Amino acid sequence: MKFCPKCGAPMVPVKKDNTVVLKCTKCGYEIPAPPEILKKYRLESRTKEKIVTTKVISEREESEVDKELLEQAKEEYYEFVLEQMGEYGE
Ligand SMILES: [Zn+2]
């Protein structure tokens, strides 16, 4: 934990633009985050993204609408194949 050089309050990592800064919780004073905090912060945000992605995939798999669309696509594919075969037969 870093402390503010101005007022001594604890400083927390805050995402700013494309980087992370340490911001004072009391007076808002900002300093660039040291590399170990940047690394930890990026690791944490990546883990969160992974959880969100996994959740989206499992929701999609359970979706009835997607199953219906898949069945429909299969039927259309078979119809297409049969049509093609019919044309070759003539
Ligand atoms: Zn401060």
PDB file of the backbone (N, CA, C, O) and the ligand in Angstrom, with CONECT records:
HET     ZN  A 101       1
ATOM      1  N   MET A   1       0.844  -1.207   0.000  1.00  0.00           N
ATOM      2  CA  MET A   1       0.000   0.000   0.000  1.00  0.00           C
ATOM      3  C   MET A   1       0.872   1.246   0.000  1.00  0.00           C
ATOM      4  O   MET A   1       1.780   1.390   0.818  1.00  0.00           O
ATOM      5  N   LYS A   2       0.575   2.147  -0.939  1.00  0.00           N
ATOM      6  CA  LYS A   2       1.300   3.420  -1.015  1.00  0.00           C
ATOM      7  C   LYS A   2       0.479   4.507  -0.304  1.00  0.00           C
ATOM      8  O   LYS A   2      -0.748   4.452  -0.224  1.00  0.00           O
ATOM      9  N   PHE A   3       1.217   5.486   0.200  1.00  0.00           N
ATOM     10  CA  PHE A   3       0.524   6.584   0.872  1.00  0.00           C
ATOM     11  C   PHE A   3       0.845   7.909   0.192  1.00  0.00           C
ATOM     12  O   PHE A   3       1.946   8.101  -0.322  1.00  0.00           O
ATOM     13  N   CYS A   4      -0.100   8.797   0.193  1.00  0.00           N
ATOM     14  CA  CYS A   4       0.017  10.083  -0.478  1.00  0.00           C
ATOM     15  C   CYS A   4       1.155  10.919   0.123  1.00  0.00           C
ATOM     16  O   CYS A   4       1.223  11.099   1.338  1.00  0.00           O
ATOM     17  N   PRO A   5       2.055  11.430  -0.744  1.00  0.00           N
ATOM     18  CA  PRO A   5       3.148  12.262  -0.236  1.00  0.00           C
ATOM     19  C   PRO A   5       2.671  13.621   0.262  1.00  0.00           C
ATOM     20  O   PRO A   5       3.393  14.313   0.980  1.00  0.00           O
ATOM     21  N   LYS A   6       1.475  13.995  -0.113  1.00  0.00           N
ATOM     22  CA  LYS A   6       0.944  15.299   0.289  1.00  0.00           C
ATOM     23  C   LYS A   6       0.181  15.246   1.608  1.00  0.00           C
ATOM     24  O   LYS A   6       0.380  16.091   2.481  1.00  0.00           O
ATOM     25  N   CYS A   7      -0.709  14.234   1.754  1.00  0.00           N
ATOM     26  CA  CYS A   7      -1.557  14.218   2.951  1.00  0.00           C
ATOM     27  C   CYS A   7      -1.462  12.917   3.743  1.00  0.00           C
ATOM     28  O   CYS A   7      -1.996  12.835   4.850  1.00  0.00           O
ATOM     29  N   GLY A   8      -0.791  11.898   3.197  1.00  0.00           N
ATOM     30  CA  GLY A   8      -0.579  10.658   3.944  1.00  0.00           C
ATOM     31  C   GLY A   8      -1.733   9.683   3.887  1.00  0.00           C
ATOM     32  O   GLY A   8      -1.692   8.654   4.562  1.00  0.00           O
ATOM     33  N   ALA A   9      -2.765   9.968   3.102  1.00  0.00           N
ATOM     34  CA  ALA A   9      -3.896   9.040   2.964  1.00  0.00           C
ATOM     35  C   ALA A   9      -3.506   7.889   2.037  1.00  0.00           C
ATOM     36  O   ALA A   9      -2.627   8.054   1.192  1.00  0.00           O
ATOM     37  N   PRO A  10      -4.153   6.714   2.186  1.00  0.00           N
ATOM     38  CA  PRO A  10      -3.826   5.587   1.298  1.00  0.00           C
ATOM     39  C   PRO A  10      -4.156   5.896  -0.156  1.00  0.00           C
ATOM     40  O   PRO A  10      -5.142   6.569  -0.458  1.00  0.00           O
ATOM     41  N   MET A  11      -3.295   5.381  -1.067  1.00  0.00           N
ATOM     42  CA  MET A  11      -3.503   5.603  -2.493  1.00  0.00           C
ATOM     43  C   MET A  11      -3.959   4.314  -3.145  1.00  0.00           C
ATOM     44  O   MET A  11      -3.435   3.244  -2.835  1.00  0.00           O
ATOM     45  N   VAL A  12      -4.923   4.399  -4.039  1.00  0.00           N
ATOM     46  CA  VAL A  12      -5.472   3.216  -4.704  1.00  0.00           C
ATOM     47  C   VAL A  12      -5.191   3.264  -6.202  1.00  0.00           C
ATOM     48  O   VAL A  12      -5.177   4.345  -6.791  1.00  0.00           O
ATOM     49  N   PRO A  13      -4.962   2.081  -6.841  1.00  0.00           N
ATOM     50  CA  PRO A  13      -4.759   2.071  -8.299  1.00  0.00           C
ATOM     51  C   PRO A  13      -6.057   2.438  -9.029  1.00  0.00           C
ATOM     52  O   PRO A  13      -7.121   1.890  -8.741  1.00  0.00           O
ATOM     53  N   VAL A  14      -5.952   3.355  -9.956  1.00  0.00           N
ATOM     54  CA  VAL A  14      -7.113   3.798 -10.738  1.00  0.00           C
ATOM     55  C   VAL A  14      -6.743   3.724 -12.206  1.00  0.00           C
ATOM     56  O   VAL A  14      -5.664   4.167 -12.599  1.00  0.00           O
ATOM     57  N   LYS A  15      -7.632   3.166 -13.021  1.00  0.00           N
ATOM     58  CA  LYS A  15      -7.378   3.091 -14.458  1.00  0.00           C
ATOM     59  C   LYS A  15      -7.589   4.467 -15.067  1.00  0.00           C
ATOM     60  O   LYS A  15      -8.618   5.109 -14.859  1.00  0.00           O
ATOM     61  N   LYS A  16      -6.580   4.909 -15.832  1.00  0.00           N
ATOM     62  CA  LYS A  16      -6.661   6.233 -16.447  1.00  0.00           C
ATOM     63  C   LYS A  16      -6.115   6.132 -17.860  1.00  0.00           C
ATOM     64  O   LYS A  16      -4.960   5.759 -18.061  1.00  0.00           O
ATOM     65  N   ASP A  17      -6.953   6.468 -18.844  1.00  0.00           N
ATOM     66  CA  ASP A  17      -6.612   6.304 -20.260  1.00  0.00           C
ATOM     67  C   ASP A  17      -6.162   4.862 -20.497  1.00  0.00           C
ATOM     68  O   ASP A  17      -6.935   3.931 -20.274  1.00  0.00           O
ATOM     69  N   ASN A  18      -4.931   4.671 -20.944  1.00  0.00           N
ATOM     70  CA  ASN A  18      -4.470   3.294 -21.203  1.00  0.00           C
ATOM     71  C   ASN A  18      -3.517   2.797 -20.133  1.00  0.00           C
ATOM     72  O   ASN A  18      -2.853   1.777 -20.316  1.00  0.00           O
ATOM     73  N   THR A  19      -3.445   3.508 -19.018  1.00  0.00           N
ATOM     74  CA  THR A  19      -2.505   3.099 -17.973  1.00  0.00           C
ATOM     75  C   THR A  19      -3.190   3.121 -16.611  1.00  0.00           C
ATOM     76  O   THR A  19      -4.395   3.355 -16.512  1.00  0.00           O
ATOM     77  N   VAL A  20      -2.419   2.878 -15.582  1.00  0.00           N
ATOM     78  CA  VAL A  20      -2.951   2.866 -14.226  1.00  0.00           C
ATOM     79  C   VAL A  20      -2.145   3.851 -13.388  1.00  0.00           C
ATOM     80  O   VAL A  20      -0.916   3.869 -13.456  1.00  0.00           O
ATOM     81  N   VAL A  21      -2.831   4.662 -12.603  1.00  0.00           N
ATOM     82  CA  VAL A  21      -2.147   5.584 -11.699  1.00  0.00           C
ATOM     83  C   VAL A  21      -2.565   5.273 -10.274  1.00  0.00           C
ATOM     84  O   VAL A  21      -3.612   4.672 -10.035  1.00  0.00           O
ATOM     85  N   LEU A  22      -1.731   5.692  -9.328  1.00  0.00           N
ATOM     86  CA  LEU A  22      -2.112   5.598  -7.919  1.00  0.00           C
ATOM     87  C   LEU A  22      -2.740   6.921  -7.542  1.00  0.00           C
ATOM     88  O   LEU A  22      -2.120   7.975  -7.690  1.00  0.00           O
ATOM     89  N   LYS A  23      -3.966   6.871  -7.055  1.00  0.00           N
ATOM     90  CA  LYS A  23      -4.686   8.098  -6.730  1.00  0.00           C
ATOM     91  C   LYS A  23      -4.992   8.141  -5.248  1.00  0.00           C
ATOM     92  O   LYS A  23      -5.414   7.150  -4.651  1.00  0.00           O
ATOM     93  N   CYS A  24      -4.770   9.310  -4.668  1.00  0.00           N
ATOM     94  CA  CYS A  24      -5.040   9.508  -3.242  1.00  0.00           C
ATOM     95  C   CYS A  24      -6.547   9.480  -3.009  1.00  0.00           C
ATOM     96  O   CYS A  24      -7.308  10.122  -3.733  1.00  0.00           O
ATOM     97  N   THR A  25      -6.971   8.726  -1.988  1.00  0.00           N
ATOM     98  CA  THR A  25      -8.401   8.609  -1.697  1.00  0.00           C
ATOM     99  C   THR A  25      -8.935   9.875  -1.030  1.00  0.00           C
ATOM    100  O   THR A  25     -10.145  10.089  -0.961  1.00  0.00           O
ATOM    101  N   LYS A  26      -8.014  10.712  -0.539  1.00  0.00           N
ATOM    102  CA  LYS A  26      -8.447  11.897   0.213  1.00  0.00           C
ATOM    103  C   LYS A  26      -8.378  13.170  -0.625  1.00  0.00           C
ATOM    104  O   LYS A  26      -9.367  13.892  -0.748  1.00  0.00           O
ATOM    105  N   CYS A  27      -7.189  13.448  -1.211  1.00  0.00           N
ATOM    106  CA  CYS A  27      -7.036  14.720  -1.920  1.00  0.00           C
ATOM    107  C   CYS A  27      -6.990  14.563  -3.434  1.00  0.00           C
ATOM    108  O   CYS A  27      -6.994  15.562  -4.153  1.00  0.00           O
ATOM    109  N   GLY A  28      -6.945  13.326  -3.934  1.00  0.00           N
ATOM    110  CA  GLY A  28      -6.974  13.108  -5.374  1.00  0.00           C
ATOM    111  C   GLY A  28      -5.631  13.258  -6.060  1.00  0.00           C
ATOM    112  O   GLY A  28      -5.568  13.273  -7.289  1.00  0.00           O
ATOM    113  N   TYR A  29      -4.556  13.370  -5.295  1.00  0.00           N
ATOM    114  CA  TYR A  29      -3.217  13.482  -5.864  1.00  0.00           C
ATOM    115  C   TYR A  29      -2.857  12.188  -6.597  1.00  0.00           C
ATOM    116  O   TYR A  29      -3.112  11.094  -6.093  1.00  0.00           O
ATOM    117  N   GLU A  30      -2.263  12.316  -7.787  1.00  0.00           N
ATOM    118  CA  GLU A  30      -1.964  11.138  -8.603  1.00  0.00           C
ATOM    119  C   GLU A  30      -0.472  10.989  -8.839  1.00  0.00           C
ATOM    120  O   GLU A  30       0.231  11.977  -9.056  1.00  0.00           O
ATOM    121  N   ILE A  31       0.015   9.745  -8.797  1.00  0.00           N
ATOM    122  CA  ILE A  31       1.389   9.431  -9.204  1.00  0.00           C
ATOM    123  C   ILE A  31       1.329   8.218 -10.124  1.00  0.00           C
ATOM    124  O   ILE A  31       0.417   7.402  -9.987  1.00  0.00           O
ATOM    125  N   PRO A  32       2.281   8.067 -11.070  1.00  0.00           N
ATOM    126  CA  PRO A  32       2.276   6.875 -11.928  1.00  0.00           C
ATOM    127  C   PRO A  32       2.442   5.616 -11.083  1.00  0.00           C
ATOM    128  O   PRO A  32       3.257   5.588 -10.160  1.00  0.00           O
ATOM    129  N   ALA A  33       1.672   4.576 -11.394  1.00  0.00           N
ATOM    130  CA  ALA A  33       1.745   3.332 -10.634  1.00  0.00           C
ATOM    131  C   ALA A  33       3.064   2.625 -10.904  1.00  0.00           C
ATOM    132  O   ALA A  33       3.505   2.581 -12.053  1.00  0.00           O
ATOM    133  N   PRO A  34       3.717   2.062  -9.868  1.00  0.00           N
ATOM    134  CA  PRO A  34       4.943   1.291 -10.084  1.00  0.00           C
ATOM    135  C   PRO A  34       4.665   0.031 -10.901  1.00  0.00           C
ATOM    136  O   PRO A  34       3.537  -0.462 -10.909  1.00  0.00           O
ATOM    137  N   PRO A  35       5.696  -0.503 -11.600  1.00  0.00           N
ATOM    138  CA  PRO A  35       5.491  -1.652 -12.513  1.00  0.00           C
ATOM    139  C   PRO A  35       4.787  -2.845 -11.871  1.00  0.00           C
ATOM    140  O   PRO A  35       3.963  -3.490 -12.519  1.00  0.00           O
ATOM    141  N   GLU A  36       5.098  -3.151 -10.599  1.00  0.00           N
ATOM    142  CA  GLU A  36       4.477  -4.337  -9.979  1.00  0.00           C
ATOM    143  C   GLU A  36       2.962  -4.156  -9.830  1.00  0.00           C
ATOM    144  O   GLU A  36       2.206  -5.124  -9.905  1.00  0.00           O
ATOM    145  N   ILE A  37       2.528  -2.913  -9.621  1.00  0.00           N
ATOM    146  CA  ILE A  37       1.083  -2.651  -9.503  1.00  0.00           C
ATOM    147  C   ILE A  37       0.431  -2.716 -10.876  1.00  0.00           C
ATOM    148  O   ILE A  37      -0.675  -3.237 -11.017  1.00  0.00           O
ATOM    149  N   LEU A  38       1.115  -2.187 -11.889  1.00  0.00           N
ATOM    150  CA  LEU A  38       0.601  -2.258 -13.267  1.00  0.00           C
ATOM    151  C   LEU A  38       0.377  -3.707 -13.671  1.00  0.00           C
ATOM    152  O   LEU A  38      -0.649  -4.059 -14.252  1.00  0.00           O
ATOM    153  N   LYS A  39       1.370  -4.544 -13.346  1.00  0.00           N
ATOM    154  CA  LYS A  39       1.337  -5.968 -13.696  1.00  0.00           C
ATOM    155  C   LYS A  39       0.155  -6.653 -13.006  1.00  0.00           C
ATOM    156  O   LYS A  39      -0.599  -7.398 -13.632  1.00  0.00           O
ATOM    157  N   LYS A  40       0.012  -6.392 -11.720  1.00  0.00           N
ATOM    158  CA  LYS A  40      -1.045  -7.008 -10.925  1.00  0.00           C
ATOM    159  C   LYS A  40      -2.409  -6.559 -11.441  1.00  0.00           C
ATOM    160  O   LYS A  40      -3.335  -7.359 -11.569  1.00  0.00           O
ATOM    161  N   TYR A  41      -2.515  -5.255 -11.735  1.00  0.00           N
ATOM    162  CA  TYR A  41      -3.784  -4.701 -12.186  1.00  0.00           C
ATOM    163  C   TYR A  41      -4.198  -5.314 -13.514  1.00  0.00           C
ATOM    164  O   TYR A  41      -5.361  -5.672 -13.706  1.00  0.00           O
ATOM    165  N   ARG A  42      -3.233  -5.434 -14.441  1.00  0.00           N
ATOM    166  CA  ARG A  42      -3.530  -6.004 -15.762  1.00  0.00           C
ATOM    167  C   ARG A  42      -3.924  -7.476 -15.628  1.00  0.00           C
ATOM    168  O   ARG A  42      -4.809  -7.951 -16.340  1.00  0.00           O
ATOM    169  N   LEU A  43      -3.275  -8.187 -14.727  1.00  0.00           N
ATOM    170  CA  LEU A  43      -3.562  -9.598 -14.501  1.00  0.00           C
ATOM    171  C   LEU A  43      -4.989  -9.762 -13.986  1.00  0.00           C
ATOM    172  O   LEU A  43      -5.718 -10.656 -14.415  1.00  0.00           O
ATOM    173  N   GLU A  44      -5.379  -8.878 -13.053  1.00  0.00           N
ATOM    174  CA  GLU A  44      -6.715  -8.943 -12.468  1.00  0.00           C
ATOM    175  C   GLU A  44      -7.787  -8.638 -13.502  1.00  0.00           C
ATOM    176  O   GLU A  44      -8.808  -9.322 -13.563  1.00  0.00           O
ATOM    177  N   SER A  45      -7.557  -7.606 -14.321  1.00  0.00           N
ATOM    178  CA  SER A  45      -8.571  -7.242 -15.306  1.00  0.00           C
ATOM    179  C   SER A  45      -8.702  -8.326 -16.367  1.00  0.00           C
ATOM    180  O   SER A  45      -9.794  -8.545 -16.892  1.00  0.00           O
ATOM    181  N   ARG A  46      -7.600  -9.011 -16.693  1.00  0.00           N
ATOM    182  CA  ARG A  46      -7.644 -10.089 -17.680  1.00  0.00           C
ATOM    183  C   ARG A  46      -8.472 -11.259 -17.135  1.00  0.00           C
ATOM    184  O   ARG A  46      -9.255 -11.859 -17.872  1.00  0.00           O
ATOM    185  N   THR A  47      -8.302 -11.584 -15.848  1.00  0.00           N
ATOM    186  CA  THR A  47      -9.046 -12.670 -15.220  1.00  0.00           C
ATOM    187  C   THR A  47     -10.544 -12.374 -15.265  1.00  0.00           C
ATOM    188  O   THR A  47     -11.353 -13.266 -15.523  1.00  0.00           O
ATOM    189  N   LYS A  48     -10.908 -11.113 -15.010  1.00  0.00           N
ATOM    190  CA  LYS A  48     -12.318 -10.729 -15.033  1.00  0.00           C
ATOM    191  C   LYS A  48     -12.890 -10.900 -16.438  1.00  0.00           C
ATOM    192  O   LYS A  48     -14.009 -11.387 -16.603  1.00  0.00           O
ATOM    193  N   GLU A  49     -12.122 -10.499 -17.448  1.00  0.00           N
ATOM    194  CA  GLU A  49     -12.578 -10.624 -18.832  1.00  0.00           C
ATOM    195  C   GLU A  49     -12.848 -12.082 -19.186  1.00  0.00           C
ATOM    196  O   GLU A  49     -13.827 -12.396 -19.863  1.00  0.00           O
ATOM    197  N   LYS A  50     -11.968 -12.971 -18.719  1.00  0.00           N
ATOM    198  CA  LYS A  50     -12.084 -14.401 -19.014  1.00  0.00           C
ATOM    199  C   LYS A  50     -13.369 -14.958 -18.416  1.00  0.00           C
ATOM    200  O   LYS A  50     -14.066 -15.746 -19.055  1.00  0.00           O
ATOM    201  N   ILE A  51     -13.683 -14.546 -17.183  1.00  0.00           N
ATOM    202  CA  ILE A  51     -14.896 -15.019 -16.514  1.00  0.00           C
ATOM    203  C   ILE A  51     -16.126 -14.571 -17.306  1.00  0.00           C
ATOM    204  O   ILE A  51     -17.056 -15.350 -17.511  1.00  0.00           O
ATOM    205  N   VAL A  52     -16.125 -13.324 -17.745  1.00  0.00           N
ATOM    206  CA  VAL A  52     -17.260 -12.784 -18.502  1.00  0.00           C
ATOM    207  C   VAL A  52     -17.439 -13.569 -19.794  1.00  0.00           C
ATOM    208  O   VAL A  52     -18.561 -13.936 -20.142  1.00  0.00           O
ATOM    209  N   THR A  53     -16.341 -13.835 -20.515  1.00  0.00           N
ATOM    210  CA  THR A  53     -16.406 -14.559 -21.788  1.00  0.00           C
ATOM    211  C   THR A  53     -16.975 -15.959 -21.581  1.00  0.00           C
ATOM    212  O   THR A  53     -17.831 -16.400 -22.348  1.00  0.00           O
ATOM    213  N   THR A  54     -16.505 -16.662 -20.546  1.00  0.00           N
ATOM    214  CA  THR A  54     -16.971 -18.019 -20.269  1.00  0.00           C
ATOM    215  C   THR A  54     -18.468 -18.015 -19.981  1.00  0.00           C
ATOM    216  O   THR A  54     -19.190 -18.915 -20.410  1.00  0.00           O
ATOM    217  N   LYS A  55     -18.930 -17.006 -19.258  1.00  0.00           N
ATOM    218  CA  LYS A  55     -20.333 -16.899 -18.893  1.00  0.00           C
ATOM    219  C   LYS A  55     -21.180 -16.714 -20.151  1.00  0.00           C
ATOM    220  O   LYS A  55     -22.238 -17.328 -20.291  1.00  0.00           O
ATOM    221  N   VAL A  56     -20.718 -15.881 -21.047  1.00  0.00           N
ATOM    222  CA  VAL A  56     -21.453 -15.612 -22.286  1.00  0.00           C
ATOM    223  C   VAL A  56     -21.573 -16.891 -23.108  1.00  0.00           C
ATOM    224  O   VAL A  56     -22.641 -17.185 -23.647  1.00  0.00           O
ATOM    225  N   ILE A  57     -20.483 -17.656 -23.207  1.00  0.00           N
ATOM    226  CA  ILE A  57     -20.487 -18.892 -23.991  1.00  0.00           C
ATOM    227  C   ILE A  57     -21.476 -19.898 -23.396  1.00  0.00           C
ATOM    228  O   ILE A  57     -22.247 -20.509 -24.136  1.00  0.00           O
ATOM    229  N   SER A  58     -21.467 -20.079 -22.077  1.00  0.00           N
ATOM    230  CA  SER A  58     -22.352 -21.068 -21.464  1.00  0.00           C
ATOM    231  C   SER A  58     -23.807 -20.644 -21.610  1.00  0.00           C
ATOM    232  O   SER A  58     -24.687 -21.495 -21.741  1.00  0.00           O
ATOM    233  N   GLU A  59     -24.072 -19.343 -21.590  1.00  0.00           N
ATOM    234  CA  GLU A  59     -25.436 -18.868 -21.780  1.00  0.00           C
ATOM    235  C   GLU A  59     -25.901 -19.166 -23.201  1.00  0.00           C
ATOM    236  O   GLU A  59     -27.049 -19.551 -23.423  1.00  0.00           O
ATOM    237  N   ARG A  60     -25.000 -18.984 -24.153  1.00  0.00           N
ATOM    238  CA  ARG A  60     -25.331 -19.241 -25.559  1.00  0.00           C
ATOM    239  C   ARG A  60     -25.643 -20.721 -25.779  1.00  0.00           C
ATOM    240  O   ARG A  60     -26.564 -21.067 -26.519  1.00  0.00           O
ATOM    241  N   GLU A  61     -24.860 -21.595 -25.125  1.00  0.00           N
ATOM    242  CA  GLU A  61     -25.059 -23.030 -25.297  1.00  0.00           C
ATOM    243  C   GLU A  61     -26.427 -23.474 -24.778  1.00  0.00           C
ATOM    244  O   GLU A  61     -27.030 -24.409 -25.304  1.00  0.00           O
ATOM    245  N   GLU A  62     -26.902 -22.794 -23.744  1.00  0.00           N
ATOM    246  CA  GLU A  62     -28.185 -23.148 -23.151  1.00  0.00           C
ATOM    247  C   GLU A  62     -29.356 -22.506 -23.890  1.00  0.00           C
ATOM    248  O   GLU A  62     -30.516 -22.810 -23.613  1.00  0.00           O
ATOM    249  N   SER A  63     -29.051 -21.634 -24.815  1.00  0.00           N
ATOM    250  CA  SER A  63     -30.103 -20.882 -25.496  1.00  0.00           C
ATOM    251  C   SER A  63     -30.901 -21.762 -26.449  1.00  0.00           C
ATOM    252  O   SER A  63     -30.332 -22.427 -27.314  1.00  0.00           O
ATOM    253  N   GLU A  64     -32.222 -21.764 -26.285  1.00  0.00           N
ATOM    254  CA  GLU A  64     -33.109 -22.539 -27.155  1.00  0.00           C
ATOM    255  C   GLU A  64     -33.148 -21.938 -28.556  1.00  0.00           C
ATOM    256  O   GLU A  64     -33.263 -22.659 -29.548  1.00  0.00           O
ATOM    257  N   VAL A  65     -33.051 -20.626 -28.628  1.00  0.00           N
ATOM    258  CA  VAL A  65     -33.101 -19.936 -29.925  1.00  0.00           C
ATOM    259  C   VAL A  65     -31.949 -20.421 -30.801  1.00  0.00           C
ATOM    260  O   VAL A  65     -32.135 -20.680 -31.990  1.00  0.00           O
ATOM    261  N   ASP A  66     -30.771 -20.542 -30.219  1.00  0.00           N
ATOM    262  CA  ASP A  66     -29.619 -20.979 -30.990  1.00  0.00           C
ATOM    263  C   ASP A  66     -29.793 -22.415 -31.485  1.00  0.00           C
ATOM    264  O   ASP A  66     -29.397 -22.739 -32.605  1.00  0.00           O
ATOM    265  N   LYS A  67     -30.378 -23.267 -30.661  1.00  0.00           N
ATOM    266  CA  LYS A  67     -30.615 -24.659 -31.065  1.00  0.00           C
ATOM    267  C   LYS A  67     -31.561 -24.705 -32.255  1.00  0.00           C
ATOM    268  O   LYS A  67     -31.344 -25.454 -33.208  1.00  0.00           O
ATOM    269  N   GLU A  68     -32.612 -23.897 -32.190  1.00  0.00           N
ATOM    270  CA  GLU A  68     -33.578 -23.822 -33.284  1.00  0.00           C
ATOM    271  C   GLU A  68     -32.902 -23.360 -34.562  1.00  0.00           C
ATOM    272  O   GLU A  68     -33.127 -23.923 -35.633  1.00  0.00           O
ATOM    273  N   LEU A  69     -32.073 -22.334 -34.445  1.00  0.00           N
ATOM    274  CA  LEU A  69     -31.370 -21.800 -35.612  1.00  0.00           C
ATOM    275  C   LEU A  69     -30.457 -22.858 -36.215  1.00  0.00           C
ATOM    276  O   LEU A  69     -30.320 -22.952 -37.435  1.00  0.00           O
ATOM    277  N   LEU A  70     -29.837 -23.649 -35.352  1.00  0.00           N
ATOM    278  CA  LEU A  70     -28.924 -24.699 -35.809  1.00  0.00           C
ATOM    279  C   LEU A  70     -29.696 -25.777 -36.576  1.00  0.00           C
ATOM    280  O   LEU A  70     -29.258 -26.230 -37.633  1.00  0.00           O
ATOM    281  N   GLU A  71     -30.844 -26.179 -36.035  1.00  0.00           N
ATOM    282  CA  GLU A  71     -31.689 -27.177 -36.702  1.00  0.00           C
ATOM    283  C   GLU A  71     -32.153 -26.660 -38.053  1.00  0.00           C
ATOM    284  O   GLU A  71     -32.151 -27.388 -39.045  1.00  0.00           O
ATOM    285  N   GLN A  72     -32.551 -25.395 -38.080  1.00  0.00           N
ATOM    286  CA  GLN A  72     -33.019 -24.758 -39.313  1.00  0.00           C
ATOM    287  C   GLN A  72     -31.898 -24.749 -40.351  1.00  0.00           C
ATOM    288  O   GLN A  72     -32.123 -25.042 -41.526  1.00  0.00           O
ATOM    289  N   ALA A  73     -30.705 -24.415 -39.909  1.00  0.00           N
ATOM    290  CA  ALA A  73     -29.556 -24.356 -40.808  1.00  0.00           C
ATOM    291  C   ALA A  73     -29.250 -25.738 -41.368  1.00  0.00           C
ATOM    292  O   ALA A  73     -28.895 -25.870 -42.539  1.00  0.00           O
ATOM    293  N   LYS A  74     -29.385 -26.762 -40.545  1.00  0.00           N
ATOM    294  CA  LYS A  74     -29.145 -28.145 -40.978  1.00  0.00           C
ATOM    295  C   LYS A  74     -30.139 -28.538 -42.059  1.00  0.00           C
ATOM    296  O   LYS A  74     -29.763 -29.090 -43.093  1.00  0.00           O
ATOM    297  N   GLU A  75     -31.422 -28.246 -41.810  1.00  0.00           N
ATOM    298  CA  GLU A  75     -32.477 -28.577 -42.777  1.00  0.00           C
ATOM    299  C   GLU A  75     -32.220 -27.892 -44.102  1.00  0.00           C
ATOM    300  O   GLU A  75     -32.349 -28.497 -45.167  1.00  0.00           O
ATOM    301  N   GLU A  76     -31.855 -26.630 -44.025  1.00  0.00           N
ATOM    302  CA  GLU A  76     -31.581 -25.869 -45.240  1.00  0.00           C
ATOM    303  C   GLU A  76     -30.397 -26.466 -45.988  1.00  0.00           C
ATOM    304  O   GLU A  76     -30.379 -26.500 -47.219  1.00  0.00           O
ATOM    305  N   TYR A  77     -29.407 -26.938 -45.232  1.00  0.00           N
ATOM    306  CA  TYR A  77     -28.223 -27.528 -45.840  1.00  0.00           C
ATOM    307  C   TYR A  77     -28.588 -28.819 -46.568  1.00  0.00           C
ATOM    308  O   TYR A  77     -28.127 -29.055 -47.685  1.00  0.00           O
ATOM    309  N   TYR A  78     -29.415 -29.656 -45.938  1.00  0.00           N
ATOM    310  CA  TYR A  78     -29.813 -30.923 -46.559  1.00  0.00           C
ATOM    311  C   TYR A  78     -30.628 -30.674 -47.827  1.00  0.00           C
ATOM    312  O   TYR A  78     -30.465 -31.353 -48.840  1.00  0.00           O
ATOM    313  N   GLU A  79     -31.518 -29.668 -47.734  1.00  0.00           N
ATOM    314  CA  GLU A  79     -32.331 -29.306 -48.903  1.00  0.00           C
ATOM    315  C   GLU A  79     -31.423 -28.891 -50.048  1.00  0.00           C
ATOM    316  O   GLU A  79     -31.642 -29.264 -51.201  1.00  0.00           O
ATOM    317  N   PHE A  80     -30.407 -28.118 -49.715  1.00  0.00           N
ATOM    318  CA  PHE A  80     -29.456 -27.626 -50.712  1.00  0.00           C
ATOM    319  C   PHE A  80     -28.713 -28.792 -51.359  1.00  0.00           C
ATOM    320  O   PHE A  80     -28.542 -28.837 -52.577  1.00  0.00           O
ATOM    321  N   VAL A  81     -28.273 -29.741 -50.517  1.00  0.00           N
ATOM    322  CA  VAL A  81     -27.536 -30.911 -51.015  1.00  0.00           C
ATOM    323  C   VAL A  81     -28.427 -31.746 -51.927  1.00  0.00           C
ATOM    324  O   VAL A  81     -27.999 -32.187 -52.993  1.00  0.00           O
ATOM    325  N   LEU A  82     -29.682 -31.959 -51.496  1.00  0.00           N
ATOM    326  CA  LEU A  82     -30.622 -32.749 -52.301  1.00  0.00           C
ATOM    327  C   LEU A  82     -30.874 -32.084 -53.648  1.00  0.00           C
ATOM    328  O   LEU A  82     -30.960 -32.755 -54.676  1.00  0.00           O
ATOM    329  N   GLU A  83     -30.992 -30.753 -53.631  1.00  0.00           N
ATOM    330  CA  GLU A  83     -31.192 -29.996 -54.875  1.00  0.00           C
ATOM    331  C   GLU A  83     -30.018 -30.201 -55.823  1.00  0.00           C
ATOM    332  O   GLU A  83     -30.188 -30.431 -57.020  1.00  0.00           O
ATOM    333  N   GLN A  84     -28.828 -30.111 -55.252  1.00  0.00           N
ATOM    334  CA  GLN A  84     -27.617 -30.271 -56.055  1.00  0.00           C
ATOM    335  C   GLN A  84     -27.572 -31.673 -56.667  1.00  0.00           C
ATOM    336  O   GLN A  84     -27.236 -31.836 -57.840  1.00  0.00           O
ATOM    337  N   MET A  85     -27.915 -32.683 -55.861  1.00  0.00           N
ATOM    338  CA  MET A  85     -27.902 -34.065 -56.325  1.00  0.00           C
ATOM    339  C   MET A  85     -28.926 -34.253 -57.428  1.00  0.00           C
ATOM    340  O   MET A  85     -28.676 -34.949 -58.412  1.00  0.00           O
ATOM    341  N   GLY A  86     -30.113 -33.609 -57.248  1.00  0.00           N
ATOM    342  CA  GLY A  86     -31.174 -33.698 -58.231  1.00  0.00           C
ATOM    343  C   GLY A  86     -30.732 -33.122 -59.570  1.00  0.00           C
ATOM    344  O   GLY A  86     -31.059 -33.670 -60.623  1.00  0.00           O
ATOM    345  N   GLU A  87     -30.014 -32.055 -59.533  1.00  0.00           N
ATOM    346  CA  GLU A  87     -29.548 -31.404 -60.773  1.00  0.00           C
ATOM    347  C   GLU A  87     -28.558 -32.314 -61.512  1.00  0.00           C
ATOM    348  O   GLU A  87     -28.564 -32.397 -62.740  1.00  0.00           O
ATOM    349  N   TYR A  88     -27.710 -32.993 -60.729  1.00  0.00           N
ATOM    350  CA  TYR A  88     -26.720 -33.881 -61.356  1.00  0.00           C
ATOM    351  C   TYR A  88     -27.409 -35.085 -61.992  1.00  0.00           C
ATOM    352  O   TYR A  88     -26.946 -35.633 -62.993  1.00  0.00           O
ATOM    353  N   GLY A  89     -28.548 -35.487 -61.372  1.00  0.00           N
ATOM    354  CA  GLY A  89     -29.254 -36.680 -61.836  1.00  0.00           C
ATOM    355  C   GLY A  89     -29.975 -36.458 -63.153  1.00  0.00           C
ATOM    356  O   GLY A  89     -30.237 -37.409 -63.889  1.00  0.00           O
ATOM    357  N   GLU A  90     -30.299 -35.201 -63.455  1.00  0.00           N
ATOM    358  CA  GLU A  90     -31.083 -34.956 -64.667  1.00  0.00           C
ATOM    359  C   GLU A  90     -30.256 -35.022 -65.936  1.00  0.00           C
ATOM    360  O   GLU A  90     -30.789 -34.834 -67.030  1.00  0.00           O
TER     361      GLU A  90
HETATM  362 ZN    ZN A 101      -3.520  13.040  -0.619  1.00  0.00          ZN2+
END
